[in-house]
Amino acid sequence: IMRKIILGKTGQEVSTISLGTWSYGGANKQGKIPVGWDGQDDKDSINALKQCYNVGINHWDTADVYGDGRSEKVIGALWGTIPRNQIFLATKVGWDMGAYEYYYHPTHMRSQMEKSLINLQTDCVDLMYLHHCNFGKNGEYFEDAVATVQRFQEEGKTKFLGLSDWDLDKIMKYIDDFKPDVVQPYRNVMDDTYFSSGLKDWVEKNNAGVCFFSPIKHGLLTGKYTEPVKFGDGDFRSRVSDFKNDVIIKKMQENKLLLEEKFSNHPHPVMRGLIDSLLFDSPSGCVLLGQRNISQVDVASTLGEMLSEEEVDWIKSLYIGS
């Protein structure tokens, strides 16, 4: 059964491998910019969620903007089958500007949050994140954004508050003034500033929970791609230049063979190396892994066990400088 950790000061027990549901929103654009995942079927999403429940993956992460609420709605429709109180449910606010000139307008944040609760068919989420740290040129919208989610918390619409961003230095700029219960930084073996940014120390000192997102860099690190990839319209991955880089794709395939050899006693050696190495230095941490169908959930269910320091160092050495 899936190993659990205590998510820092939330005191909540969550699976070390948790579920990221960005892809459940399907292909999607903001203006002309692709921000979704092409080719996702709601049936696959529903079956994946049920299987997550079966294997003990009890922490599900979504956001208002994933498919403009489609991801949240898919989750919300399941509470007849799955007990709501057995899932640690997280959503986010911030990437939808609405009719305003900047992110995090309090009026719009409130209408997005109300919409999320309707989509998720719940009165209260377990965790509400500020989805990014773009608080204006001089951080002028930060205080209002924080005050707004704190009000949601006082009103009983979320239990805990979180902060997320792709750029860990940005998180560090605001973290002391916000003191989130949980942090959600970008991290994988190729792009890892968790230690160097100072975030790891902060998380430990403040007993925060931490959830790493994009742990396989949208699938790139698995070595499953043999040549530069073209993604469909509205697919975020079309903006990730590494997918078009022959050298990196070749290197990922070489690393795949090395991982298969090293962890040959594991049913999914590549994932074992990529994912479990992120847990080594994070006793209050989990990994948010996108699981688009039952078979991906079944892979996830074999992960989340600790590796030795020696193994982690070896894995990281494969990707340094990639």
C-alpha positions as CSV (number, residue, x, y, z in Angstrom):
1,I,0.0,0.0,0.0
2,M,1.2,3.5,-0.8
3,R,3.5,5.1,1.7
4,K,2.1,8.1,3.5
5,I,3.8,11.2,5.0
6,I,2.6,14.0,7.2
7,L,2.3,17.1,5.1
8,G,4.2,19.4,7.5
9,K,2.2,21.5,9.9
10,T,-1.1,20.7,8.2
11,G,-0.9,17.4,10.2
12,Q,-2.6,15.6,7.3
13,E,-1.5,12.2,6.1
14,V,-1.1,12.1,2.3
15,S,0.4,9.6,-0.1
16,T,4.0,10.3,-1.1
17,I,2.9,10.0,-4.7
18,S,0.0,12.4,-5.1
19,L,-2.1,13.1,-8.1
20,G,-1.7,16.1,-10.4
21,T,-4.7,16.7,-12.6
22,W,-3.6,19.5,-15.0
23,S,-4.0,17.1,-18.0
24,Y,-7.7,16.4,-17.0
25,G,-8.5,19.9,-18.3
26,G,-7.6,18.7,-21.9
27,A,-6.3,21.0,-24.6
28,N,-6.7,24.7,-23.6
29,K,-5.5,28.2,-24.5
30,Q,-5.2,31.5,-22.7
31,G,-5.5,33.9,-25.5
32,K,-3.2,32.4,-28.1
33,I,-1.0,30.6,-25.6
34,P,-1.4,26.8,-25.3
35,V,-1.8,26.0,-21.6
36,G,-3.4,22.5,-21.6
37,W,-2.9,18.9,-22.5
38,D,-4.2,17.6,-25.8
39,G,-6.0,14.3,-26.2
40,Q,-7.4,13.7,-22.7
41,D,-10.6,11.8,-22.4
42,D,-12.9,12.4,-19.4
43,K,-13.5,8.6,-19.1
44,D,-9.8,8.0,-18.7
45,S,-9.7,10.8,-16.0
46,I,-12.6,9.3,-14.1
47,N,-11.2,5.8,-14.2
48,A,-7.8,7.1,-13.1
49,L,-9.4,8.9,-10.1
50,K,-11.2,5.8,-9.0
51,Q,-8.0,3.7,-9.3
52,C,-6.1,6.4,-7.3
53,Y,-8.7,5.9,-4.5
54,N,-8.3,2.1,-4.7
55,V,-4.5,2.2,-4.4
56,G,-4.4,4.8,-1.7
57,I,-3.4,7.9,-3.6
58,N,-5.4,10.3,-1.4
59,H,-4.1,13.7,-2.3
60,W,-5.5,15.3,-5.5
61,D,-4.3,18.6,-6.9
62,T,-6.2,20.7,-9.4
63,A,-6.8,24.4,-10.3
64,D,-9.5,26.6,-11.5
65,V,-7.8,27.2,-14.9
66,Y,-7.2,23.5,-15.9
67,G,-9.6,23.4,-18.8
68,D,-11.4,26.4,-17.4
69,G,-12.9,24.2,-14.6
70,R,-13.1,20.9,-16.5
71,S,-10.5,19.2,-14.3
72,E,-12.4,20.4,-11.2
73,K,-15.7,19.2,-12.5
74,V,-14.5,15.7,-13.3
75,I,-13.3,15.4,-9.7
76,G,-16.4,16.9,-8.2
77,A,-18.7,14.5,-10.1
78,L,-17.1,11.5,-8.2
79,W,-18.2,12.1,-4.6
80,G,-21.1,9.7,-5.0
81,T,-18.6,6.9,-5.5
82,I,-15.6,8.1,-3.5
83,P,-16.0,9.5,0.1
84,R,-15.1,13.2,-0.1
85,N,-13.6,13.1,3.4
86,Q,-11.0,10.5,2.4
87,I,-9.4,12.8,-0.2
88,F,-7.0,15.7,0.6
89,L,-8.2,18.1,-2.1
90,A,-6.1,21.1,-3.3
91,T,-7.0,23.7,-5.9
92,K,-5.5,27.1,-6.9
93,V,-6.4,30.6,-7.8
94,G,-4.5,33.2,-9.7
95,W,-4.0,32.4,-13.4
96,D,-7.4,33.7,-14.5
97,M,-7.4,37.5,-14.7
98,G,-11.0,37.8,-15.7
99,A,-11.8,41.3,-16.9
100,Y,-9.1,42.9,-14.7
101,E,-5.7,44.3,-15.7
102,Y,-3.7,42.2,-13.3
103,Y,-3.6,38.8,-11.5
104,Y,-5.2,38.4,-8.1
105,H,-7.9,41.1,-8.1
106,P,-9.8,40.3,-4.9
107,T,-13.3,40.4,-6.5
108,H,-12.2,38.1,-9.2
109,M,-10.4,35.7,-6.8
110,R,-13.6,35.4,-4.9
111,S,-15.7,34.6,-7.9
112,Q,-13.1,32.0,-9.1
113,M,-13.0,30.4,-5.6
114,E,-16.9,30.2,-5.5
115,K,-16.8,28.6,-8.9
116,S,-14.2,26.1,-7.8
117,L,-16.3,25.0,-4.9
118,I,-19.3,24.5,-7.2
119,N,-17.2,22.6,-9.8
120,L,-15.7,20.5,-7.0
121,Q,-19.1,20.0,-5.4
122,T,-17.7,20.7,-1.9
123,D,-18.2,23.4,0.7
124,C,-14.5,23.4,1.6
125,V,-11.2,22.4,0.0
126,D,-8.4,21.2,2.1
127,L,-5.8,23.4,0.5
128,M,-6.0,26.6,-1.6
129,Y,-2.9,27.8,-3.4
130,L,-1.9,31.2,-4.8
131,H,-1.0,29.7,-8.2
132,H,2.0,31.8,-8.9
133,C,4.1,34.7,-7.5
134,N,3.3,37.4,-10.1
135,F,2.1,40.0,-7.7
136,G,2.7,43.1,-9.8
137,K,6.0,44.9,-10.7
138,N,6.7,45.8,-7.1
139,G,4.7,43.2,-5.4
140,E,1.9,45.7,-5.0
141,Y,-0.9,43.1,-5.2
142,F,0.6,40.6,-2.8
143,E,-1.0,41.8,0.4
144,D,-4.5,41.9,-1.0
145,A,-4.0,38.4,-2.5
146,V,-2.9,37.0,0.8
147,A,-5.7,38.8,2.7
148,T,-8.2,37.4,0.3
149,V,-7.3,33.7,0.7
150,Q,-6.9,34.2,4.5
151,R,-10.5,35.4,4.4
152,F,-11.6,32.2,2.5
153,Q,-9.9,30.3,5.3
154,E,-11.8,32.2,8.0
155,E,-15.0,31.6,6.2
156,G,-14.3,27.8,6.2
157,K,-13.9,27.5,2.5
158,T,-10.3,26.2,2.7
159,K,-8.5,24.6,5.6
160,F,-4.9,25.4,4.6
161,L,-3.1,27.9,2.4
162,G,-0.3,27.3,-0.1
163,L,2.1,29.1,-2.5
164,S,3.3,27.9,-5.8
165,D,5.5,29.0,-8.7
166,W,7.8,27.6,-11.4
167,D,10.6,29.9,-10.1
168,L,11.7,29.1,-6.6
169,D,13.5,32.4,-6.2
170,K,10.2,34.1,-6.7
171,I,8.6,31.9,-4.0
172,M,11.4,32.8,-1.6
173,K,10.7,36.5,-2.2
174,Y,7.2,36.3,-0.7
175,I,7.3,33.2,1.6
176,D,8.2,34.9,4.9
177,D,5.4,37.4,4.6
178,F,2.9,34.8,3.7
179,K,4.1,31.8,5.7
180,P,2.1,29.2,3.7
181,D,1.2,25.9,5.2
182,V,2.3,24.1,2.0
183,V,4.6,25.1,-0.8
184,Q,4.4,23.8,-4.4
185,P,7.6,24.3,-6.3
186,Y,8.7,23.0,-9.7
187,R,11.3,20.3,-9.3
188,N,12.7,17.3,-11.2
189,V,16.2,15.7,-11.6
190,M,17.0,18.0,-14.5
191,D,15.8,21.3,-13.0
192,D,16.4,21.4,-9.3
193,T,16.9,24.5,-7.3
194,Y,15.1,23.3,-4.2
195,F,18.3,23.4,-2.1
196,S,20.1,26.3,-3.8
197,S,17.1,28.7,-3.6
198,G,16.9,28.3,0.2
199,L,13.5,26.8,-0.1
200,K,14.5,23.4,1.4
201,D,15.8,25.1,4.6
202,W,12.7,27.3,4.8
203,V,10.4,24.3,4.6
204,E,12.3,22.4,7.3
205,K,12.6,25.4,9.6
206,N,8.9,26.2,9.3
207,N,7.6,22.7,9.2
208,A,5.8,23.4,5.9
209,G,4.4,20.7,3.6
210,V,6.0,20.6,0.2
211,C,4.6,19.1,-3.1
212,F,6.9,18.9,-6.1
213,F,5.3,19.5,-9.5
214,S,6.4,18.4,-13.0
215,P,8.6,15.7,-11.6
216,I,9.2,14.0,-15.0
217,K,9.2,17.3,-16.9
218,H,5.9,16.5,-18.7
219,G,7.2,13.1,-19.7
220,L,10.4,14.2,-21.3
221,L,12.7,12.7,-18.6
222,T,11.3,9.2,-19.1
223,G,13.2,8.7,-22.3
224,K,10.0,7.5,-24.1
225,Y,10.5,10.1,-26.9
226,T,12.9,9.0,-29.6
227,E,12.8,12.1,-31.7
228,P,11.7,15.8,-31.4
229,V,7.9,15.8,-30.7
230,K,5.1,17.9,-32.2
231,F,2.2,18.4,-29.8
232,G,-1.4,19.2,-30.7
233,D,-3.1,22.7,-30.6
234,G,-3.6,23.9,-27.1
235,D,-0.9,21.6,-25.6
236,F,1.4,23.3,-23.2
237,R,4.3,21.0,-24.1
238,S,4.6,22.7,-27.5
239,R,6.2,25.6,-25.6
240,V,8.9,23.5,-23.9
241,S,11.9,23.8,-26.1
242,D,13.7,20.7,-24.7
243,F,11.1,18.5,-26.6
244,K,12.6,19.9,-29.8
245,N,16.2,19.3,-28.7
246,D,17.8,16.2,-30.3
247,V,20.7,16.2,-27.9
248,I,18.5,16.2,-24.8
249,I,16.2,13.6,-26.2
250,K,19.1,11.3,-27.0
251,K,20.6,11.9,-23.5
252,M,17.2,11.0,-21.9
253,Q,17.2,7.7,-23.8
254,E,20.7,6.9,-22.7
255,N,19.7,7.7,-19.1
256,K,16.7,5.5,-19.4
257,L,18.9,2.5,-20.2
258,L,21.1,3.2,-17.3
259,L,18.2,3.5,-14.9
260,E,16.7,0.3,-16.3
261,E,19.9,-1.5,-15.5
262,K,20.4,0.1,-12.0
263,F,16.8,-0.6,-10.8
264,S,16.2,-3.8,-12.7
265,N,14.5,-5.4,-9.7
266,H,11.7,-2.8,-9.8
267,P,8.7,-3.1,-12.2
268,H,9.2,0.5,-13.3
269,P,12.9,1.2,-13.0
270,V,13.0,4.6,-14.8
271,M,10.1,6.1,-12.7
272,R,11.6,4.6,-9.6
273,G,14.8,6.6,-10.2
274,L,13.2,9.8,-11.4
275,I,10.4,10.1,-8.8
276,D,11.7,8.5,-5.7
277,S,15.0,10.5,-5.8
278,L,12.9,13.6,-5.1
279,L,11.7,12.3,-1.8
280,F,15.1,11.6,-0.3
281,D,15.6,15.1,1.3
282,S,11.9,15.8,2.0
283,P,10.4,14.1,5.0
284,S,7.3,16.3,4.8
285,G,7.2,16.2,1.0
286,C,5.2,14.5,-1.8
287,V,5.5,14.3,-5.5
288,L,2.5,15.4,-7.7
289,L,2.5,13.1,-10.6
290,G,0.2,13.4,-13.6
291,Q,-1.7,10.2,-14.1
292,R,-3.9,10.3,-17.2
293,N,-5.3,6.7,-17.1
294,I,-5.5,3.5,-15.1
295,S,-2.2,2.2,-16.3
296,Q,-0.3,5.4,-15.2
297,V,-2.0,5.1,-11.8
298,D,-0.8,1.5,-11.6
299,V,2.8,2.7,-12.3
300,A,2.4,5.4,-9.7
301,S,1.2,2.9,-7.1
302,T,4.6,1.1,-7.2
303,L,6.6,4.3,-6.4
304,G,7.2,6.5,-3.3
305,E,9.6,4.3,-1.4
306,M,12.9,5.7,-0.2
307,L,16.2,5.4,-2.0
308,S,19.7,5.5,-0.5
309,E,21.8,8.7,-0.6
310,E,24.2,6.9,-2.8
311,E,21.5,6.0,-5.3
312,V,20.1,9.5,-5.3
313,D,23.6,11.0,-5.9
314,W,24.1,8.6,-8.8
315,I,20.7,9.4,-10.4
316,K,21.3,13.2,-10.1
317,S,24.8,12.8,-11.7
318,L,23.1,11.5,-14.9
319,Y,21.2,14.7,-15.4
320,I,23.6,17.4,-14.2
321,G,24.4,19.7,-17.1
322,S,21.6,18.2,-19.3
